[in-house]
Amino acid sequence: MTCAKACRGMVRVLRFAAVAALTTACVAPVVRPENMVPSIARPNVPVSARTLEIARVTGGEKSGVTGGGPHEWVRIDDDNFREAVLRSLQQAGLFKDVMKDEAGDYALTAEITSQGTNRVGFITYTAQLLVMYALVDKKDNKELWREHIFSQHTADGQYFSESFEGASRKANEGAVRENLSQLIGRLASFLEGNRK
């Protein structure tokens, strides 16, 4: 290989690195609720006659506000997570109705107790998520069910079309999908075991 060819190759690599660095510095992708809804079959349990309110979500973090590298810039925030929970449970069809207002028979709360993303390849990230859910009967304010659910997901970014944050966002969205898939299964088991 001649010196000229080697230099041209090095220039291409440096251009790619510069574009990636600029993208990293300027963009902090936000997770999207529509990408966090799991694609699963409806659980084989009777629909509850009760309605469900998706109450408060706490513990989330806004994207782009932490220090550190790109893997720390994409975070799961309260509002987008709550919307993903709402859409997932509406799609699952476990309850007569699922809503955000305060009219439900049951209230589901969620606390994001831990979230993190690790770079495991050049443009590959693994996200972990731990959420504590609680289901409350609003008539007598009695807690019926409480559980911690852990999930993780690994995602690859697309070379030349996504930044490092894009791969991190996909990993975080996948961790939420897995978490909500487990939530649906566990709520279905709870409802099946407590039919009246």
N, C-alpha and C positions, 0 to 999 in steps of 0.2 A: 504494500500500500504506500502510495506516495504521501509526502508531507501535506500537499495541497488537499488531497482527499481526506486525510485525517483531520485537517483543520476545518474543512467544510462540515464533516460529521460532528465535530465538537461545537461548531456554531449552532447547528440544529438542536443539539442537546441543550445548549445554553438558552436558546430562544424558548424552548418548551419549558425549561425551569423558570424563566422570567415570567412567562404567561401564567404558569401555575402559581407563582409567588404573588403576582398582581391579583389574580382571582381570589387567592386566600386572603389577601389583605383587605379586599373590598366587599366581599360577599359573605354573609352568614345565613345560609339557607335555613328556613324554618320548616319544621315537620308539618305535614299536611294531613288533616283528618281523613280525607278520602283514601290516602295511602296506608292508613293504620287500621282499617276495618278488615278483619280476617274473612277469607272466603271458605266458609265451612258449611256443611249441611246442617239444617235445622235439627236440634236434638230431638230424639224420639220420646218426648214427654208431653202430656196434655198441657195446653196453654193455661196458665194461672188465671183465675178470675180477678186477680188483683192487678192494680196499676202500679207502675214504678216511676219514681222521680229520681233522676240523676242529680243528686245534691252536690255538695261542694267537693271540689278536688283541690288538694293542697300539696305542697312539696315540690312543685314543678319549678323550672328555671327558664328564663328567657334565653333564646339563642343569641350568640354574639356578644355577651356581656362578661364572660369569664376571661381570665388571662390565659396564658398557655397557648398551645398549638391548635391547629384546625380540628383535631379530634375532640377538643373541649369546647368548641364554639357552637356546635349543634346540640341543642338541649330539648327536652320534652317539657313544654309549658302546660300550666293548668288548663287554660281555655281550649287549646287544641286537643289535649288528652280527654277532657270532658266531652267534647264533641265526638271524638272517636268512640268513647264508651257509649254515648247515646245512640249513634248510628249502628254500632255493633249489636246492641241489645234490641233495638228496633228490628233489625234484620233477623236476629235469632228467633224472635216470636215466642219467647218464654212467658211473657206477660200480656195481659189484655191490652195495655198501652204503655208506652215508655215516653217520658216527657222531661223537660227541664224545669218546668214551673213547680209550684209547691202543692199540686193537687193530687199527687200519688198516694196510694195506700201504704206503699213501702218507700223508703228512701235508701239509696245506695250512695255511700261516701267512698272516696278513694284518696289515699295519701301515698304519694310517690316518695318512698323512704330512701331510695338509692337509685342513681343512674350514672352510667359511665361508659366511655367508649375508648377502646384501645386499637392502635394501629397494629395489624398483624401481617401486613404485606405492603408492597410499594403503594398501592392505592386500594387496600383492603382493610376494612375495619370490623371489629366485633363490638356490639353494644350490649350492655347488660341493664336490666330493669327489675326493680323490686317494688311492688305495690301492695299496700294493705287495704283491703276492701272490707266494708261492714254494711250489713243489711239490717235496717231498723223498721219495725212495725210502727207507723206514725200514730196509730190510734192510742197506744199506751206507752209510746217511746221506748219500746223493748227491743234490745238488740237480739236478732235472731241468728245471725251468722257473721263470722269474722274470719278472714284468712289472709295470709301473706302469699303472694304469687310471684315467683321469680321466672324471668325469661331472658334469653339472649338470642342474638341473630348476627350472622356475619354476611357482609355484602362487599362486592367488588365495584369499584368505580370504572367508568369507561374511559380509556385513554383518549386524550385530546378533546373529549366532549364534556367531561365533568371535572370539577375541582376535587380536591381532597375532601372538602366539606360535603360535596354531593354524595360521595361514598359513605361518609359518616351519617348523613341524613337518611340514606337508604337503610343503613344498619339500625338506626334508632327506630325508624318506622317499622322495620321487621320485628324488632324486639317488642314493640307495642302490639303488633298483630298477634304474636305468639302469646303474649300476656292476656290479651282479650279473648283469644281462643280458649285458653285455660279457664278464664273467668266464666265464660259461657258454659263450659262443661261442668264446672263445680257448682254453679248456680242451678243448672239442670238437675244435678244429683241431689242438691238440697231440696229443691221443689218436689222431686219425685219421692224423697224420703219423708216429706212433711205434708203430703196431700191430706186434705180433710174431706 
